[in-house]
Amino acid sequence: MLSFDLTDEQQLLKDSVERFIERSYPFDKRRASSKTDEGFSRAHWKQFAELGWLAVGLPEDQGGFGGAREVAVLMEAFGRGLVTEPWLASVLLAGGTIARAGSETQKEELLGALIAGESVMAFAHGEPKSRYDIARVETSAKKSGDGWVLDGHKAVVLNGDAADTLIVSARTSGKARDREGISLFVVDPRADGVEVRGYPTNDGGRAAEIKLSGAAGTLLGTEGKAYSVIEETIDRAAAAVCAESLGLMSVLNAMTLDYSKTREQFGQKIGAFQALQHRMADMFVALEESRSLADVYMADVDSDDLAERQRAVSALKVQCDKAGRRVGQEAVQLHGGIAMTDDYQASHYFKRLSIIARQFGDIDWHLDRYATLTQ
């Protein structure tokens, strides 16, 4: 786990997730549920609610608890178990956006259903041309009577095909890259004018392309002022997947070490070769460097100082992505061909690390941002 001392609540959270993974989330069942139409188990989702995990990171006045460190404890444990349930998409992305932008009535209704496990949500923000540019929103929203109608295309919406509610960003004024003029809307994915095309992702998850053609939407929060809300949401998601990568790397390290003690080559266990020992030591160092940085910077993710939060997130993302690539590639090479097969667990951990390296900003993007912030 993360190396900072855990509070009693954080320890209880850690213990509850680890027990669930051990008793109720074996790898074969995880694989089976990931291949269903929704890509996860609704029964598990209800269990998440009963255990209180769908409240982590949400406001206390809405029934939530904890901040970035509690999210990190949860996500690292999820990484160890390769959890496919849409916690990141529903709670951190969609739920976090609602918590920061919604009216009191919207928070009560939408977050209440989410925390109770009665709803799955998705945050539809990225577009085909946007890459990591948060302000590049071409989807439009226009007034229509007492409501709004949306037109546009949202790309790679995490768990968008399983969502009961969509939180959609759209431009109500300005040009494609203006920070001003971006608004948020609540959209029913089953409504007229909404086309959802779901597909599996490389890491065993699900995503969707969502096309809006005159789709009805309800304004979430203040018109034209959503940029800072979206920016914070994505920063928090980037920090969360860094914590998830710690869990992934720790499992790959353990699997590789165990394999080196059983696989024989040239009449002896491959773990006896000094060159391979050095490579496994480098894997361990990469993980521990990432864990130490998470210890230092995770609290800054909750900072009200924008620059402080962004420096912390970008430093974490660069370190964890570099370490994830190192650990993942070494694990595959030290296992040999078996680590590339779908039947072997290591390949699934490597795939998830590879996807994380492209989520919410890659190494180059975060290096550029960090350099800009420290000038």
C-alpha positions in Angstrom: 0.0 0.0 0.0 0.9 3.6 -0.1 3.7 4.2 2.4 2.2 7.0 4.5 0.7 6.0 7.8 -3.0 5.1 7.4 -5.7 6.5 9.7 -8.1 4.1 11.3 -10.7 4.9 8.5 -8.2 4.4 5.8 -7.0 1.1 7.2 -10.6 -0.1 7.4 -11.1 0.9 3.8 -7.9 -0.9 2.8 -8.9 -4.1 4.7 -12.4 -4.2 3.2 -11.2 -3.9 -0.4 -8.5 -6.6 0.2 -11.0 -9.0 1.7 -13.4 -8.5 -1.2 -10.6 -9.1 -3.8 -9.5 -12.2 -2.0 -12.9 -13.7 -1.4 -15.2 -12.4 -4.2 -12.9 -11.4 -7.1 -10.9 -14.3 -8.4 -9.3 -13.7 -11.8 -11.5 -16.1 -13.7 -14.7 -14.4 -12.5 -13.2 -11.0 -13.3 -12.4 -12.2 -16.9 -15.9 -13.5 -17.3 -17.6 -10.3 -16.1 -15.3 -8.2 -18.3 -16.6 -10.0 -21.4 -20.2 -9.3 -20.7 -22.1 -6.6 -22.6 -21.6 -4.1 -19.7 -18.1 -5.3 -18.8 -18.7 -5.6 -15.1 -21.0 -7.2 -12.5 -24.0 -5.2 -11.3 -24.1 -7.4 -8.3 -20.6 -6.3 -7.4 -21.7 -2.7 -8.0 -24.4 -3.1 -5.3 -21.8 -4.6 -3.0 -19.6 -1.6 -3.5 -22.5 0.5 -2.4 -23.2 -1.6 0.7 -19.5 -1.4 1.6 -19.5 2.4 1.3 -17.0 2.5 -1.6 -19.3 4.5 -3.9 -19.1 7.4 -1.4 -15.3 7.7 -1.3 -14.0 11.1 -2.4 -17.5 12.7 -2.5 -18.6 15.5 -0.2 -19.5 14.7 3.3 -22.7 16.8 3.2 -23.9 14.5 0.4 -23.0 11.3 2.2 -19.5 10.9 1.0 -16.2 10.8 2.8 -12.4 11.2 2.3 -10.2 13.0 -0.2 -7.3 12.1 -2.5 -5.6 9.8 0.0 -8.7 7.7 0.6 -9.2 7.6 -3.2 -5.6 6.4 -3.5 -6.0 3.7 -0.9 -9.1 2.4 -2.8 -7.5 2.7 -6.3 -4.3 0.9 -5.3 -6.3 -2.0 -4.0 -8.5 -2.0 -7.2 -5.3 -2.1 -9.2 -4.1 -5.2 -7.3 -7.4 -6.9 -8.2 -7.7 -5.5 -11.8 -11.2 -4.3 -10.9 -13.4 -3.6 -13.9 -16.4 -2.1 -12.2 -16.9 1.6 -13.3 -15.8 3.3 -10.1 -13.4 5.7 -11.9 -16.0 6.6 -14.5 -19.0 6.9 -12.2 -17.8 8.1 -8.8 -14.6 10.0 -9.6 -15.3 11.5 -13.0 -19.1 11.9 -13.2 -19.8 12.0 -9.4 -16.9 14.4 -8.8 -18.1 16.7 -11.5 -21.6 16.8 -10.1 -20.3 17.4 -6.6 -18.3 20.5 -7.9 -20.8 21.9 -10.3 -24.3 20.8 -9.5 -27.0 22.6 -7.6 -28.0 21.3 -4.1 -31.0 19.6 -5.6 -29.0 18.0 -8.4 -26.3 16.8 -5.9 -29.0 15.3 -3.7 -30.8 13.5 -6.5 -27.8 12.3 -8.6 -25.2 11.6 -5.9 -27.8 9.9 -3.7 -28.6 7.4 -6.4 -25.0 6.9 -7.2 -23.9 6.3 -3.6 -26.8 3.9 -3.1 -25.6 1.8 -6.1 -28.8 2.5 -8.0 -27.1 4.3 -10.8 -24.0 4.0 -13.0 -22.8 7.3 -14.6 -20.3 8.3 -17.2 -18.5 11.6 -17.9 -18.6 12.4 -21.6 -16.0 15.1 -22.2 -13.3 14.0 -24.6 -13.8 14.4 -28.4 -12.1 13.0 -31.5 -9.9 16.0 -31.9 -9.4 17.1 -28.3 -6.6 14.7 -27.2 -5.5 16.2 -23.9 -6.8 19.7 -24.5 -9.5 20.2 -21.9 -10.8 23.4 -23.6 -11.3 21.8 -27.0 -15.0 21.3 -26.9 -16.9 21.4 -30.2 -20.1 19.8 -29.0 -22.7 22.5 -28.9 -25.7 23.2 -26.7 -28.4 25.7 -27.6 -31.4 26.9 -25.7 -34.7 25.3 -26.6 -37.7 26.6 -24.6 -37.0 25.8 -20.9 -34.2 23.3 -21.8 -31.2 22.7 -24.0 -30.5 20.6 -27.1 -27.0 19.2 -27.7 -25.2 18.2 -30.9 -21.8 16.7 -31.2 -19.6 13.6 -30.8 -18.0 12.4 -27.6 -15.1 9.9 -27.9 -13.8 7.1 -25.6 -16.3 7.7 -22.9 -15.3 5.3 -20.1 -18.2 2.9 -19.4 -20.5 5.1 -21.5 -22.4 2.1 -22.8 -23.4 1.0 -19.3 -24.3 4.4 -18.0 -27.8 5.2 -16.7 -26.9 8.9 -16.7 -24.4 10.9 -18.7 -22.7 14.1 -17.7 -21.8 15.8 -20.9 -19.7 18.9 -21.6 -20.8 21.2 -24.4 -20.1 24.7 -25.7 -22.7 27.3 -25.0 -20.6 30.2 -26.3 -17.1 31.0 -27.6 -14.8 29.1 -30.0 -13.5 25.5 -29.9 -10.5 26.2 -27.6 -11.9 29.0 -25.4 -11.9 28.2 -21.7 -15.0 30.3 -21.2 -18.3 29.1 -22.6 -18.1 25.4 -21.7 -21.1 24.1 -19.8 -22.2 20.8 -18.3 -25.4 18.9 -18.9 -27.2 15.9 -17.5 -28.3 13.7 -20.4 -30.4 10.5 -20.5 -28.5 8.0 -22.7 -31.8 6.4 -23.7 -33.4 9.7 -24.9 -34.1 10.6 -28.5 -31.1 12.0 -30.3 -28.5 10.0 -28.3 -26.6 7.2 -30.0 -24.3 5.1 -27.9 -21.8 2.6 -29.4 -19.9 0.6 -26.9 -16.8 -1.4 -27.3 -14.2 -3.3 -25.3 -10.9 -1.6 -24.5 -7.5 -3.2 -24.5 -7.3 -3.5 -20.7 -10.5 -5.4 -20.3 -12.7 -2.3 -19.7 -15.4 -0.7 -21.7 -15.8 2.6 -23.5 -18.2 4.2 -25.9 -18.6 6.7 -28.8 -21.6 8.9 -28.1 -23.2 11.0 -30.8 -25.7 13.7 -29.9 -28.2 15.0 -32.5 -30.7 17.4 -30.9 -30.5 15.5 -27.6 -32.2 17.1 -24.6 -30.0 18.1 -21.7 -30.4 19.7 -18.3 -27.9 22.3 -17.3 -25.6 21.2 -14.5 -24.4 24.2 -12.5 -23.6 27.6 -14.0 -23.7 28.2 -17.8 -20.3 28.7 -19.4 -18.2 28.2 -16.3 -17.4 24.5 -16.4 -13.7 24.6 -17.4 -12.2 24.8 -13.9 -14.6 22.0 -12.7 -13.5 19.7 -15.6 -9.9 20.6 -15.0 -10.0 19.6 -11.4 -12.0 16.4 -12.2 -9.4 15.3 -14.7 -6.5 16.1 -12.3 -8.0 14.0 -9.6 -8.6 11.2 -12.0 -4.9 11.3 -13.1 -3.8 11.1 -9.5 -6.2 8.2 -8.9 -4.8 6.1 -11.8 -1.3 6.7 -10.5 -2.4 5.0 -7.3 -4.0 2.2 -9.3 -0.7 1.7 -11.1 1.1 1.1 -7.7 -1.2 -1.9 -7.2 -0.6 -3.1 -10.7 3.1 -2.8 -10.4 3.3 -4.5 -7.0 1.5 -7.6 -8.4 3.7 -7.7 -11.5 6.8 -7.5 -9.3 5.6 -10.3 -7.1 4.6 -12.5 -10.0 7.9 -12.0 -11.7 9.9 -12.8 -8.6 7.8 -16.0 -8.0 8.3 -17.0 -11.6 12.1 -16.5 -11.4 12.1 -19.1 -8.5 10.4 -21.8 -10.6 11.5 -21.4 -14.2 14.7 -23.2 -15.0 17.2 -22.5 -17.8 20.6 -24.0 -18.3 20.0 -26.3 -15.4 19.2 -23.7 -12.7 16.4 -21.3 -11.7 16.6 -18.1 -13.7 16.4 -16.1 -10.5 19.9 -17.3 -9.8 21.3 -15.3 -12.7 22.8 -12.0 -11.5 21.8 -10.0 -14.6 18.1 -11.0 -14.0 18.4 -10.2 -10.3 19.6 -6.7 -11.3 16.6 -6.2 -13.6 14.1 -7.3 -10.9 15.8 -5.0 -8.4 15.3 -2.2 -10.9 11.6 -3.1 -11.1 11.4 -2.9 -7.3 13.1 0.5 -7.2 10.8 1.9 -9.9 7.8 0.9 -7.8 9.2 2.2 -4.5 10.2 5.5 -6.1 6.6 5.9 -7.3 5.2 5.0 -3.9 7.5 7.5 -2.2 6.4 10.3 -4.6 2.8 9.4 -4.0 3.4 9.7 -0.2 4.8 13.2 -0.7 2.4 14.6 -3.3 -1.0 12.9 -2.8 -2.2 15.4 -0.2 -1.4 18.2 -2.6 -4.1 16.9 -4.9 -6.6 18.3 -2.4 -4.9 21.7 -2.4 -7.0 24.8 -3.2 -3.9 26.2 -4.9 -4.3 25.4 -8.6 -0.6 25.5 -9.4 0.3 23.3 -6.4 -2.3 20.7 -7.3 -1.2 20.6 -11.0 2.5 20.3 -10.2 1.7 17.4 -7.8 -0.5 15.6 -10.3 2.0 16.1 -13.2 5.0 15.0 -11.1 3.0 11.9 -10.0 1.9 11.0 -13.5 5.3 11.3 -15.1 6.9 9.1 -12.4 4.2 6.5 -12.3 3.9 6.2 -16.1 7.7 5.8 -16.5 7.8 3.2 -13.7 4.8 1.4 -15.1 6.4 1.1 -18.5 9.6 -0.2 -16.9 7.9 -2.7 -14.6 5.5 -3.9 -17.3 8.0 -4.4 -20.0 10.5 -6.1 -17.7 7.8 -8.4 -16.3 6.8 -9.5 -19.9 10.5 -10.0 -20.9 11.5 -11.9 -17.8 8.4 -14.2 -18.1 9.0 -14.8 -21.8 6.3 -15.6 -24.3 3.8 -16.8 -21.7 3.3 -13.2 -20.4 1.8 -12.2 -23.8 -0.9 -14.8 -23.7 -4.5 -13.9 -22.6 -4.6 -16.8 -20.2 -1.8 -15.5 -18.1 -2.6 -12.8 -15.6 0.6 -10.8 -16.2 -0.5 -9.8 -19.6 -3.7 -8.2 -18.2 -1.7 -6.1 -15.7 0.6 -5.0 -18.4 -2.2 -3.9 -20.7 -3.8 -1.9 -17.9 -0.5 -0.1 -17.2 -0.2 0.6 -20.9 -3.7 2.2 -21.0 -3.0 4.3 -17.9 0.1 5.8 -19.5 -2.3 7.4 -22.1 -5.1 8.4 -19.8 -5.5 12.0 -18.6 -2.3 13.1 -20.1 0.8 11.2 -21.2 4.4 11.7 -20.0 5.2 14.4 -22.6 2.0 16.3 -21.8 2.6 16.3 -18.1 6.3 17.2 -18.5 5.3 20.2 -20.5 2.8 21.3 -18.0 5.2 20.8 -15.1 7.9 22.8 -16.8 5.4 25.6 -17.5 4.3 25.7 -13.9 7.8 25.9 -12.5 9.1 28.7 -14.8 
